[in-house]
Amino acid sequence: ERQGQAGDIQPGGEFGGEDVRVDDVFVLDENGDRALAVAFGEPYRIVARIRFLNDCVHVNAAWRIQNERGVVVTGHNTLFDDTFVDGKKGDVVDLEFEWTCNLTTGHYAIGGTVAQTY
């Protein structure tokens, strides 16, 4: 067990629409390895892997971490950064977000969503 461990995070994918979807969302540690446990105050990268099922422009991608009760406790999306993603049918894109762990001890789930904005 890591010193100061805050919580366990179960990775997961989510969904999108008919044109773009989230295939996977996961946490990377400082070595670039997938992290299933995180420590308070430590830096991580959140990766949202999105797949384009059709050509799309102006896609907003988001990730969120939920506690055991399903309450979203933290998250981020490209809309906050005024950044959007474009892709062609068949493209798979890994979006990386920097994140400093602010979780207390517990069990959490991570997920994501995407939507084409107009």
Disulfide bonds with the S-S distance in Angstrom:
none
